[in-house]
């Protein structure tokens, strides 16, 4: 039996909903039927459009007078304006036109009934089916036009039919992309699934209220041909999504109608806090804009039905910067059948190539979390996983955008801050207050795509506290950057596979780690001022930083100048080569300077093959020679199979003074294999995955320090839950004693130990979600047992208890019991984050942490209110207590109460 999805997108005349009404509408009138347009563009299937028109003309003959025209002589891509002109010349009342698309074994036909006098589309319909049953599908088109659904609740009917905006004949085709769609169509697609979409200039105002009731929604066809990514790759989505792209002289708009057959009580929509990683586990609509059309970088914005928002930048299809917050706005709404959104982005918040007429890349995503279903505008390789939207090179092409010819961007963001601090010293408790003013950011657009940022007397007191970590290794921990000044275009400075949002790739050095600036030994160092120049110049990506910091006697920090220069050139389709230079005028805690220089390259082939590498050298005062590092890596990341091979060398004196080095003095060879089938015979399992890896690490002299063999097995369930089993066997040579706890030191020697771990992930569809993990194994001559609750949803993410869509608690617990011949100890890390979101732009959060490894009990309470786009009020309370003294309430070490307000002025 033919399985057809019958959908429609416009309100029928007079609000009637049956085919008989269409018969009455057309009875006794003259109708023109033109060939349906081949949206995919393949000439071997053009006959389908003429066939559809012939069938409709035959079916209409019993009701109306079908005007005879030579359809075979008409162009396949007959524009709406030409079709209306033809209709008027023929003296007809109505005209039926439409288009069809072929994607594999599936076919989609859209049809419109136009009023020849006004140009308004009074009926619209869409039918989907299988290509081999095309004839049966054709028979459904006319009944579909007769049974068009009513307008969404809340939409107001216009007093008169709206007219189409003028067609822009100047939009040119883009090489390798389908031809631009012709209004009122806004999407064209080829047989490979590639798409070209069109933005439409607004002819009137668009009220940003989340209600899609403006006239333009009835005259412009939506973009609605999404392709299911999971669970049925390549199939049609189970729910319809309709998207419109508009612009005016100041803003770019993305609006959407997201259909959902389930009642709202069954949607997973419980996160409103901006940039919360849990937002990705909500029902959401997301989009990616590649405004330079370089097919490798872009901005990504996600929106939930309750107004939650998450935004960030993607660099080189890999590095995610989720702390970047551009200025934009959104409103969501409801209709009888789902939810809607209207988002506006000022052109001043975007960076793009010079010129009025723009070509961008765009990807659209619909996440139906309640069904564990994801769909995209274009087909994407399953091996990309949840980061598929990062695959900028496979995005659709966006044409038609006209940017304003305004002056250069100029923004000033001054701040006013007041604080009250209490500290405990040998003389007792002392309290003092202070106030200050400064400039968080001065932003100047050198060109449309080069931005210069300045900061003066900078204060980052409003930044959220770092989340504590337990370190049971002898290597450094990585903490992400959260300070606003360093965030825009942060991915520009990524080098050699290091410096990503999640701390790079293991032991790979990070050449520029901005937390080296203004922080030393855990203490803040005053930033006197500085600037950043980031952006594009042709095929080059440029990043320059120069910052001057002051002295901090307690941390023995000297006044220091930091300079970083990064240049990268795009080559081939998705590849790049680049170089970086860094300079630090004073070392941490002692006189001297440090310089670093490096070159890197990254090549990407097909959808999931990459080859990358770098060479770098540093020079540090009193440390000459043995100061180079290099790396080569090959990766194949398919859905069913995965392969990684890597070789990394870090010499014993390699030391990037403005970077981050987790493990010095090593030569590492690494390989991993993965097999991930999707068993069709087990309906409750989505994916199984077996993975094995082997790490072989020596020091620069060739002495074997670490060998580690790891095997894992994962089960991903259809309901979003997951189950993991992990086993590791490790050899570790300690060439110097390792103080693992304050009173326990592991002596020099060679150690063999193993670790087994089992975890279950409770999916976000549950009010209580997160990971439960238990592990046990041998450890440096003794044993280690651990239990952890929370984690699993992103960097620093914990478990989550949903109290309401506005209030959530994120608990985390990690307990490690270590029993060694040298002594036994237990580490305890307890974190609890409670967040109450008043609106998507105002929330208060409390982060309470206890870490037994440093006897610290800390509290960070933070209110953030974005009282107008880009301007914020912060009220912060910080407290640090020492829990070392037994049988006593933790003693106060320091306390601070801070109020900071800034105001963005944009010219």
C-alpha positions in Angstrom: 0.0 0.0 0.0 1.2 3.5 -0.8 2.3 5.3 2.3 1.6 9.0 1.8 2.1 12.0 4.1 -0.5 14.6 3.3 0.4 18.0 4.6 -0.7 21.5 3.7 0.6 25.0 4.6 -2.0 27.7 3.9 -5.5 28.6 5.0 -8.3 27.7 2.5 -10.6 30.3 1.3 -13.5 31.1 3.8 -12.1 28.6 6.3 -13.6 25.5 4.6 -11.7 22.3 4.9 -13.2 19.8 2.4 -12.7 19.0 -1.3 -16.3 20.0 -2.0 -15.4 23.5 -1.2 -12.7 23.4 -3.8 -15.2 22.2 -6.4 -17.5 25.1 -5.5 -14.6 27.5 -5.7 -13.6 26.4 -9.2 -17.0 25.7 -10.6 -17.7 27.6 -13.8 -14.3 29.4 -13.8 -11.3 29.1 -16.1 -8.2 27.5 -14.8 -4.6 27.3 -16.2 -2.4 24.4 -15.3 1.4 24.8 -16.0 4.1 22.2 -15.8 5.4 21.6 -12.4 9.0 22.7 -11.8 11.8 20.2 -11.4 13.4 21.5 -8.3 16.3 19.0 -8.3 17.2 20.1 -11.8 18.0 16.7 -13.4 16.9 16.9 -17.1 16.2 13.1 -17.3 13.2 13.6 -15.0 11.7 16.8 -16.5 8.8 14.7 -18.0 7.4 14.3 -14.5 6.3 18.0 -14.3 4.4 17.8 -17.6 2.8 14.5 -16.5 1.6 16.1 -13.3 0.0 19.0 -15.2 -1.7 16.7 -17.6 -3.2 14.6 -14.8 -4.5 17.7 -13.0 -6.0 19.2 -16.2 -7.9 15.9 -16.8 -9.2 15.7 -13.2 -10.3 19.4 -13.3 -12.2 19.1 -16.5 -15.3 17.8 -14.7 -15.5 21.0 -12.5 -13.9 23.9 -14.3 -12.9 25.0 -17.8 -9.3 24.2 -18.3 -7.7 26.7 -20.6 -5.7 25.0 -23.4 -2.1 26.1 -23.5 1.0 24.6 -25.1 2.6 23.3 -21.9 5.4 21.5 -23.7 6.6 24.9 -25.0 6.9 26.4 -21.5 10.1 26.6 -19.6 10.3 24.2 -16.8 11.4 26.9 -14.3 8.4 29.2 -15.0 8.6 32.0 -12.5 5.6 33.0 -10.4 5.5 36.4 -12.2 5.6 34.7 -15.7 2.9 32.2 -14.6 0.6 35.0 -13.5 1.2 37.0 -16.7 0.3 33.9 -18.7 -2.8 33.3 -16.7 -4.0 36.9 -17.2 -3.3 36.8 -21.0 -5.5 33.7 -21.2 -8.3 35.5 -19.3 -8.3 32.7 -16.6 -9.4 33.2 -13.0 -7.0 30.6 -11.4 -3.7 29.0 -12.1 -2.2 25.8 -10.6 1.6 25.5 -10.4 4.1 23.7 -8.2 7.2 21.7 -8.1 8.6 18.3 -7.4 11.7 16.8 -5.8 13.4 13.5 -6.0 15.6 12.2 -3.2 16.6 8.6 -3.6 13.5 6.4 -3.7 11.2 9.2 -2.4 9.4 12.0 -4.2 7.7 15.1 -2.9 5.2 17.3 -4.8 4.1 20.8 -3.7 1.1 22.5 -5.4 -0.4 26.0 -5.2 -3.7 27.4 -6.4 -3.0 31.1 -7.2 -5.5 33.9 -7.7 -4.6 35.4 -11.1 -5.9 38.8 -10.2 -4.1 39.3 -6.8 -1.2 36.8 -7.1 -2.2 35.3 -3.7 -1.8 31.6 -3.0 -5.3 30.6 -1.7 -4.6 26.9 -1.4 -1.3 25.0 -0.9 -0.7 21.3 -0.5 2.2 18.8 -0.2 2.2 15.1 -0.9 5.1 12.7 -0.2 5.5 9.1 -1.4 7.6 6.6 -3.2 9.0 7.2 -6.6 7.9 3.8 -8.0 4.3 4.7 -7.1 4.3 8.1 -8.8 1.0 7.6 -10.6 -0.9 7.0 -7.4 0.8 10.0 -5.8 -0.4 12.2 -8.7 -4.0 11.2 -8.1 -3.7 12.6 -4.6 -2.6 16.2 -5.5 -6.1 17.6 -6.3 -7.7 16.1 -3.2 -4.8 17.5 -1.1 -5.6 21.0 -2.4 -9.2 20.4 -1.4 -8.4 19.4 2.1 -5.8 22.0 3.1 -5.7 22.6 6.8 -6.6 25.8 8.5 -4.2 28.5 9.6 -2.5 28.0 13.0 -4.2 29.2 16.0 -3.5 32.7 16.8 -3.0 33.8 13.2 -5.2 36.5 12.0 -6.7 36.4 8.5 -5.7 39.4 6.3 -8.4 41.7 5.0 -7.1 41.2 1.5 -4.7 38.7 -0.1 -1.1 39.7 0.2 1.1 40.2 -2.8 4.4 38.6 -3.4 7.6 40.6 -2.9 9.3 41.5 -6.1 11.5 38.7 -7.4 15.2 39.4 -7.4 16.4 38.4 -10.8 20.0 39.4 -9.8 20.5 36.3 -7.6 23.2 34.3 -9.4 23.7 30.5 -9.4 26.5 29.2 -7.2 28.9 26.7 -8.8 28.3 23.2 -7.5 25.0 24.1 -5.8 21.4 23.6 -7.1 20.1 26.7 -9.0 18.5 29.4 -6.8 14.8 28.8 -6.2 12.3 31.1 -7.9 9.7 32.9 -5.7 7.4 32.0 -4.1 9.6 28.9 -3.7 12.5 29.2 -1.3 14.2 25.8 -1.7 15.7 23.9 -4.6 17.5 20.6 -4.3 19.4 18.2 -6.6 19.4 14.4 -6.7 22.3 14.2 -4.2 20.2 16.1 -1.6 22.2 19.3 -1.8 20.1 22.4 -1.4 20.0 26.1 -2.2 17.7 28.3 -0.1 16.6 31.8 -0.5 16.2 34.7 1.9 13.4 37.2 1.1 13.5 41.0 1.7 10.7 42.1 4.0 8.2 44.5 2.3 6.7 45.5 5.7 7.5 45.1 9.4 7.9 41.9 11.2 6.6 42.0 14.8 9.0 39.9 16.9 6.2 38.1 19.0 6.5 34.5 18.0 3.2 34.6 16.1 3.5 33.9 12.4 0.6 36.1 11.3 2.2 38.5 8.9 1.0 38.5 5.3 4.4 37.3 4.0 3.9 33.9 5.6 1.0 33.3 3.2 2.8 34.4 0.1 6.3 32.9 0.5 6.7 29.1 0.5 8.5 27.8 3.6 11.6 25.7 3.6 10.3 22.3 4.9 12.2 19.5 3.2 14.2 18.2 6.1 15.9 14.8 6.0 15.9 12.5 9.0 19.3 11.9 10.5 18.3 9.5 13.3 16.8 7.0 14.0 16.0 6.3 10.3 18.8 7.8 8.3 17.5 9.4 5.1 13.8 9.1 5.8 11.3 11.8 6.0 10.9 13.3 9.5 7.9 12.3 11.5 7.0 15.9 12.2 7.0 18.8 9.8 9.2 21.9 10.2 8.6 25.0 8.2 11.3 27.8 8.0 11.4 31.2 6.5 14.5 33.4 6.0 14.0 37.2 5.8 16.0 40.3 6.0 15.6 44.1 6.0 18.0 47.0 6.2 19.2 46.2 9.8 18.4 42.6 10.7 18.5 39.0 9.4 15.5 36.9 10.5 15.0 33.2 10.9 11.4 32.1 11.7 10.0 28.6 12.0 6.8 26.7 12.6 7.7 23.4 14.4 4.8 20.9 14.2 4.5 18.4 17.0 1.7 15.8 17.2 2.2 15.1 20.9 0.6 17.4 23.5 2.9 19.9 25.1 2.9 18.1 28.3 4.9 15.3 26.6 7.5 17.6 25.1 11.0 17.6 26.7 11.4 21.4 27.3 12.8 22.1 30.7 15.8 24.4 30.2 15.7 28.2 29.9 19.2 29.2 31.1 21.2 30.7 28.2 24.1 28.4 27.1 23.2 25.6 29.4 24.6 22.4 27.8 21.4 20.6 28.8 19.5 22.7 26.2 20.7 20.3 23.6 18.8 17.6 25.3 15.5 19.6 24.9 13.2 19.8 22.0 14.9 22.5 19.9 15.3 24.1 16.6 18.9 25.0 15.5 20.6 26.7 12.7 24.2 27.3 11.5 25.2 30.3 9.4 28.5 30.2 7.4 28.5 34.0 6.7 31.9 33.8 4.9 30.8 30.8 2.8 34.2 29.3 3.4 32.5 25.9 4.1 34.4 25.4 7.4 33.5 28.0 10.0 30.2 29.3 11.3 27.9 30.4 14.1 25.3 28.1 15.6 22.2 29.0 17.5 19.7 26.7 19.2 16.2 27.6 20.5 13.8 25.6 22.7 10.0 26.0 22.8 10.2 27.8 26.2 12.7 30.4 24.9 15.9 28.8 26.0 18.8 29.7 23.8 22.4 28.5 23.1 24.8 30.2 20.8 28.4 29.7 19.8 31.1 29.6 17.1 32.4 26.6 15.2 36.0 26.8 13.7 37.4 24.3 11.2 34.3 22.0 11.6 35.8 21.0 14.9 36.5 23.6 17.6 33.4 24.7 19.5 33.3 28.0 21.4 30.0 28.0 23.4 30.9 30.9 25.6 30.6 33.5 22.8 27.4 35.4 23.1 26.4 37.6 20.1 23.6 40.2 20.4 20.3 38.8 19.0 16.8 38.2 20.1 14.0 35.6 19.8 10.4 35.0 20.8 8.6 31.7 20.8 4.8 31.0 20.6 2.3 28.2 20.2 -0.3 27.1 17.6 -2.7 24.3 17.4 -0.2 21.6 16.4 3.2 22.7 17.7 5.3 25.8 18.5 6.8 28.7 16.6 9.8 31.0 16.8 10.9 34.3 15.4 14.6 35.2 15.8 16.3 38.4 14.7 20.0 39.0 14.4 21.4 42.5 13.8 23.8 42.6 10.8 26.2 44.3 13.2 26.4 41.1 15.2 27.6 39.2 12.1 30.9 39.2 10.2 30.8 38.6 6.5 32.6 39.2 3.2 32.5 42.7 1.6 29.8 43.4 -0.9 26.1 44.1 -0.8 24.9 40.8 -2.3 25.9 37.9 -0.1 26.1 34.1 -0.5 26.2 32.2 2.8 26.1 28.6 4.0 23.2 27.5 6.2 22.2 24.3 8.0 18.9 23.8 9.8 18.3 21.2 12.5 15.1 19.9 14.3 15.6 17.9 17.4 12.6 16.0 18.6 13.9 14.8 22.0 10.7 13.2 23.0 11.1 10.8 20.0 14.9 10.8 20.1 14.8 12.0 16.5 17.0 14.5 14.7 16.5 15.9 11.2 18.6 18.3 9.1 18.0 20.3 6.0 20.7 18.4 4.0 21.8 14.7 4.3 24.8 14.2 6.7 27.0 11.2 7.4 25.9 9.3 10.5 29.5 9.0 11.7 29.5 12.7 12.6 27.2 11.9 15.6 25.8 14.8 17.7 28.3 17.2 16.1 26.9 16.8 12.6 25.8 20.4 12.5 29.5 21.3 12.7 30.0 19.8 9.2 29.8 23.2 7.6 31.0 21.9 4.2 27.7 19.9 3.7 25.4 22.8 4.6 23.0 24.3 2.1 23.7 27.4 0.1 21.9 30.6 1.1 21.3 33.3 -1.6 19.4 36.5 -1.8 20.8 38.3 1.4 21.6 42.0 0.9 23.6 43.5 3.7 23.3 47.2 4.5 25.9 49.7 3.4 26.4 51.3 6.8 29.6 52.6 8.4 32.0 50.5 10.4 30.9 48.8 13.6 31.7 50.7 16.7 30.7 49.4 20.2 31.7 50.6 23.7 30.9 48.7 26.8 31.9 50.6 30.0 31.3 49.1 33.4 30.9 50.2 37.0 31.7 47.8 39.8 31.6 47.9 43.6 32.7 45.1 46.0 33.0 44.3 49.7 35.7 41.8 50.6 36.5 39.9 53.8 39.7 38.0 54.4 41.1 36.1 57.3 44.8 36.6 58.0 47.0 36.2 61.2 45.6 39.4 62.6 42.0 38.2 62.2 39.1 39.1 59.9 39.5 42.2 57.8 36.9 43.8 55.6 37.2 46.5 53.0 35.2 47.8 50.1 36.2 49.3 46.8 34.8 50.5 43.5 36.1 50.9 40.0 35.2 51.8 36.4 36.6 50.6 33.2 35.9 49.3 29.7 35.1 45.6 29.3 35.2 46.0 25.5 35.6 48.6 22.8 34.8 46.9 19.5 35.6 48.5 16.1 34.9 47.0 12.7 38.0 47.6 10.7 36.1 46.0 7.8 33.0 43.9 7.6 35.1 40.8 8.5 37.9 42.2 10.6 37.2 43.3 14.2 39.4 45.1 16.6 38.7 44.7 20.4 40.2 46.9 23.2 39.9 46.5 26.9 41.0 48.9 29.7 41.3 48.3 33.4 39.5 45.1 32.9 37.6 43.3 35.7 36.2 39.8 35.4 34.6 39.5 38.8 31.3 38.5 37.2 32.7 35.4 35.6 31.3 32.1 36.9 33.6 30.1 39.2 35.6 27.2 37.9 34.2 23.8 38.7 36.5 21.8 41.0 38.2 18.6 39.7 40.0 15.7 41.4 43.4 15.0 40.0 44.8 11.5 40.6 47.4 11.9 37.9 50.8 13.6 38.0 49.8 15.9 35.1 48.1 19.3 34.9 44.3 19.9 34.7 42.7 22.0 32.0 40.0 24.6 32.8 38.1 26.4 30.0 38.2 30.1 29.3 35.0 32.0 30.3 36.0 35.7 30.1 34.1 37.6 27.5 37.0 39.6 26.1 38.8 36.4 24.9 35.8 34.6 23.5 34.8 36.0 20.1 36.7 34.2 17.3 38.5 32.1 19.9 38.8 29.2 17.4 41.0 31.4 15.2 43.9 30.6 17.6 43.4 26.8 17.6 46.7 25.2 16.5 47.6 21.7 15.5 44.6 20.0 17.0 45.0 21.6 20.4 43.1 24.4 21.9 39.5 23.2 21.3 36.7 24.0 23.6 37.2 20.7 25.5 40.9 21.2 26.1 42.4 19.9 22.8 43.2 16.3 22.1 44.8 14.7 25.1 48.5 15.5 25.4 48.6 17.8 22.4 50.2 21.1 23.5 48.0 24.2 23.3 50.1 27.1 21.9 47.7 29.8 23.1 45.8 29.4 26.3 44.3 32.7 27.2 44.0 31.8 30.9 47.8 32.4 31.1 46.8 36.0 30.9 45.5 37.6 34.1 45.7 34.4 36.2 48.8 33.1 38.1 48.9 30.3 40.7 45.1 30.5 41.0 45.2 34.3 41.8 43.9 37.1 39.6 46.6 39.4 38.1 45.4 42.9 37.0 45.0 43.4 33.3 46.0 47.0 32.5 44.7 46.9 28.9 45.1 45.4 25.5 43.6 44.6 22.2 42.7 41.8 19.8 42.3 41.8 16.0 40.5 38.9 14.6 38.7 38.0 11.4 39.2 37.3 7.7 41.1 38.9 4.8 40.3 37.0 1.6 41.3 33.4 2.0 43.3 34.2 5.2 42.2 34.0 8.8 44.0 36.4 11.1 44.3 36.7 14.9 46.5 39.2 16.8 46.5 39.7 20.6 48.5 42.1 22.7 47.8 42.4 26.4 49.6 44.1 29.3 49.2 42.8 32.8 50.4 44.4 36.1 52.2 43.0 39.1 50.7 40.6 41.7 53.2 40.3 44.6 51.4 37.4 46.4 51.7 35.2 43.3 55.2 36.7 42.5 53.8 37.8 39.1 55.7 40.5 37.3 54.2 43.0 34.9 54.1 41.1 31.6 53.3 41.7 28.0 51.6 38.9 26.1 51.7 38.9 22.3 50.1 36.2 19.9 49.9 36.3 16.1 48.0 33.6 14.2 47.7 33.3 10.4 45.8 30.6 8.6 45.1 30.2 4.9 42.3 28.1 3.4 43.5 25.6 0.7 41.6 23.1 -1.3 37.9 22.5 -0.4 38.1 22.0 3.4 41.8 22.2 4.2 44.1 24.8 5.7 47.7 25.7 6.5 48.9 28.1 9.1 51.5 29.5 11.5 51.6 31.0 15.0 54.0 33.1 16.9 53.8 33.9 20.7 55.8 36.0 23.1 55.7 36.4 26.8 58.0 39.2 28.2 58.2 37.8 31.7 58.0 34.3 33.1 55.7 33.3 35.9 57.5 33.9 39.1 60.9 34.7 37.7 62.7 37.0 35.3 63.1 35.9 31.7 61.0 35.6 28.6 59.5 32.9 26.3 58.8 32.8 22.6 57.2 30.1 20.5 56.7 29.6 16.8 54.9 26.8 14.9 53.4 25.8 11.5 50.4 23.5 11.1 48.2 21.9 8.4 44.9 20.2 8.4 43.4 18.3 5.4 39.9 17.0 5.2 38.7 14.5 2.5 35.2 13.2 1.8 32.9 13.4 4.8 34.9 11.8 7.5 38.6 11.4 6.6 41.2 13.9 8.0 44.9 14.3 8.1 46.6 16.9 10.3 50.0 17.8 11.7 52.2 20.5 13.1 55.8 21.5 14.0 56.6 23.9 16.8 59.6 25.3 18.6 59.9 27.4 21.9 62.7 29.4 23.4 62.9 30.1 27.1 65.5 32.1 29.0 68.2 29.8 30.4 66.6 26.8 28.7 68.3 26.2 25.3 67.9 23.1 23.1 65.6 20.1 23.1 62.6 22.5 22.7 60.7 21.2 19.7 57.3 19.4 19.2 55.6 17.8 16.3 52.5 15.7 15.6 50.9 13.8 12.8 47.4 12.3 12.9 45.1 10.3 10.6 41.4 9.9 11.4 38.5 8.0 9.7 35.3 8.6 11.6 32.5 6.7 9.8 29.2 5.6 11.4 30.0 1.9 11.3 33.8 2.0 11.5 36.3 4.3 13.1 40.1 4.5 12.9 42.6 6.9 14.5 46.4 6.8 14.2 48.6 9.5 15.9 52.2 10.2 16.6 53.2 13.1 19.0 56.6 14.3 20.1 57.2 16.9 22.9 60.8 17.5 23.7 61.9 17.8 27.4 62.3 21.6 27.2 59.4 22.4 24.9 57.5 25.0 26.9 54.9 27.3 25.3 54.8 30.2 27.8 51.4 31.5 26.5 50.0 28.0 26.2 49.1 24.9 28.1 51.1 21.7 28.3 49.5 18.8 30.1 52.4 16.3 29.9 56.0 17.4 28.9 58.8 15.3 27.6 57.1 12.5 25.7 56.9 10.5 22.5 53.5 9.1 22.0 52.1 6.6 19.5 48.4 6.0 19.6 45.9 3.9 17.6 42.3 3.1 18.0 39.7 1.0 16.2 35.9 1.1 16.5 33.0 -1.0 15.2 29.5 0.4 15.7 26.7 -1.5 14.1 23.0 -0.5 14.3 21.1 -3.8 14.9 17.8 -3.6 12.9 16.5 -6.7 14.6 16.5 -5.2 18.1 14.1 -2.3 18.1 15.0 -1.0 21.6 18.7 -0.6 20.7 19.8 2.1 18.4 23.5 1.5 18.3 26.2 -0.8 19.7 29.9 0.1 19.7 33.0 -1.9 20.4 36.2 0.1 20.6 39.8 -0.7 21.4 42.9 1.5 21.7 46.5 1.3 22.5 48.8 4.1 23.9 52.6 3.8 23.8 54.5 6.7 25.5 58.2 7.1 26.1 60.1 10.1 27.2 62.2 12.0 24.6 65.2 9.7 25.4 63.3 6.6 24.6 62.5 5.2 28.0 59.0 3.6 28.1 56.9 5.5 30.6 53.3 4.4 29.8 51.6 1.6 27.9 47.8 1.5 28.1 45.4 -0.9 26.4 41.7 0.1 26.6 38.6 -1.8 25.5 35.1 -0.5 25.8 31.5 -1.5 24.8 28.6 0.9 24.6 24.9 0.4 24.1 22.8 3.4 23.0 19.1 2.8 23.6 16.2 4.2 21.5 14.9 6.0 24.6 18.1 8.0 25.0 19.5 5.9 27.9 22.9 4.3 27.5 25.1 1.6 29.0 28.9 1.5 29.0 31.5 -1.0 30.0 35.2 0.0 30.1 38.4 -1.9 30.8 42.0 -0.6 30.9 45.3 -2.2 31.5 48.1 0.3 32.3 51.9 0.2 32.7 53.3 3.4 34.2 56.9 4.1 35.1 57.5 6.8 37.7 61.0 8.3 37.3 60.4 10.6 40.2 58.2 10.3 43.4 54.5 11.3 42.9 52.7 13.0 45.7 49.2 11.8 45.1 47.8 13.1 48.4 49.1 15.5 51.1 50.5 12.6 53.2 50.8 9.8 50.6 53.7 9.7 48.0 54.1 6.9 45.5 57.8 6.0 45.1 59.9 5.6 42.0 59.2 2.4 40.2 57.4 0.5 37.4 53.7 -0.3 38.0 51.1 -2.5 36.3 47.5 -2.0 37.1 44.0 -2.4 35.6 40.7 -0.7 35.9 37.1 -1.8 35.2 34.2 0.6 34.9 30.5 0.3 34.4 28.1 3.1 33.9 24.5 3.7 33.0 23.3 7.0 31.5 19.7 8.1 32.3 18.5 10.1 29.3 17.1 13.6 29.4 13.6 12.4 29.1 13.7 11.6 32.8 13.2 14.2 35.6 16.4 12.6 37.1 19.0 12.3 34.5 22.8 11.8 34.3 25.4 9.1 34.8 25.8 6.5 37.5 29.3 5.0 37.3 31.2 2.5 39.5 34.7 1.3 39.0 37.3 -0.9 40.7 40.8 -2.0 39.9 44.5 -2.2 41.0 46.3 1.1 41.2 50.1 1.8 41.8 50.6 -1.4 43.9 47.2 -1.0 45.7 43.6 -0.7 44.7 41.2 2.1 43.7 37.4 2.0 44.0 35.2 4.8 42.8 31.6 5.8 42.4 30.4 8.9 40.6 26.9 10.4 40.1 26.3 13.0 37.5 28.1 13.9 34.3 27.5 12.9 30.8 26.0 15.9 29.1 29.0 18.1 28.3 31.9 19.9 29.8 31.5 20.3 33.5 27.9 19.0 33.2 26.4 17.1 36.1 23.3 15.1 36.8 20.1 17.0 36.6 16.9 17.0 38.7 14.1 18.9 37.0 11.9 20.6 39.6 10.2 22.8 37.0 11.1 24.2 33.6 12.4 27.2 35.5 14.1 25.5 38.4 16.7 22.7 38.3 19.3 21.2 40.5 22.4 19.6 39.1 24.1 17.3 41.7 27.4 15.7 41.3 29.3 13.3 43.5 32.7 11.6 43.0 34.2 9.4 45.7 37.5 7.6 45.2 38.9 5.2 47.8 42.6 4.6 47.3 44.4 1.9 49.3 48.2 1.9 48.8 51.1 0.3 50.6 52.2 3.9 51.5 48.8 4.7 53.0 45.1 5.0 52.3 42.9 8.0 51.7 39.5 8.9 50.2 38.8 11.8 47.9 35.4 13.4 47.9 34.1 15.9 45.4 30.6 17.1 45.9 29.1 19.7 43.6 25.6 21.1 43.5 24.4 23.7 41.1 20.9 25.1 41.6 19.5 27.4 38.9 16.3 29.4 38.8 15.6 31.1 35.5 13.1 34.0 35.7 13.3 34.6 31.9 15.7 33.4 29.2 17.7 36.6 29.9 17.6 36.6 33.7 18.7 33.8 36.0 20.3 33.2 39.4 22.5 30.2 40.0 24.3 28.8 43.1 27.3 26.6 42.8 28.4 24.9 46.0 31.5 22.7 45.9 33.4 20.6 48.4 36.7 19.1 47.5 38.5 17.0 50.1 41.7 16.9 48.2 42.4 20.6 48.9 40.0 20.9 52.0 38.0 23.5 50.2 34.3 24.4 50.6 33.3 27.1 48.2 30.1 28.9 47.3 29.4 31.0 44.2 26.0 32.7 43.9 25.5 34.7 40.7 22.6 36.7 39.4 22.8 37.7 35.7 20.3 39.9 34.1 20.7 41.0 30.5 18.4 44.0 30.9 18.8 44.9 27.3 20.7 43.1 24.5 24.4 43.2 25.3 24.0 45.1 28.6 24.1 43.2 31.9 23.7 43.5 35.7 25.6 41.0 37.8 25.3 40.4 41.6 27.9 37.9 42.8 28.6 36.3 46.2 31.7 34.2 46.6 32.9 32.4 49.8 35.8 30.1 50.4 36.1 28.0 53.6 38.8 25.6 54.8 37.4 22.3 55.9 40.7 20.8 57.1 40.2 21.3 60.8 38.3 18.2 62.0 35.2 18.3 64.2 34.7 22.0 63.5 32.6 24.0 61.1 34.7 24.9 58.1 36.6 28.1 58.8 36.1 31.2 56.6 39.1 32.1 54.4 37.6 34.8 52.3 34.3 36.3 51.2 33.2 38.8 48.5 30.1 40.5 47.6 30.2 42.2 44.1 27.8 44.3 42.1 28.7 45.0 38.5 26.8 46.7 35.8 27.8 47.4 32.2 26.1 49.1 29.3 26.6 48.4 25.6 26.5 51.4 23.3 26.4 50.4 19.6 27.0 53.0 16.9 
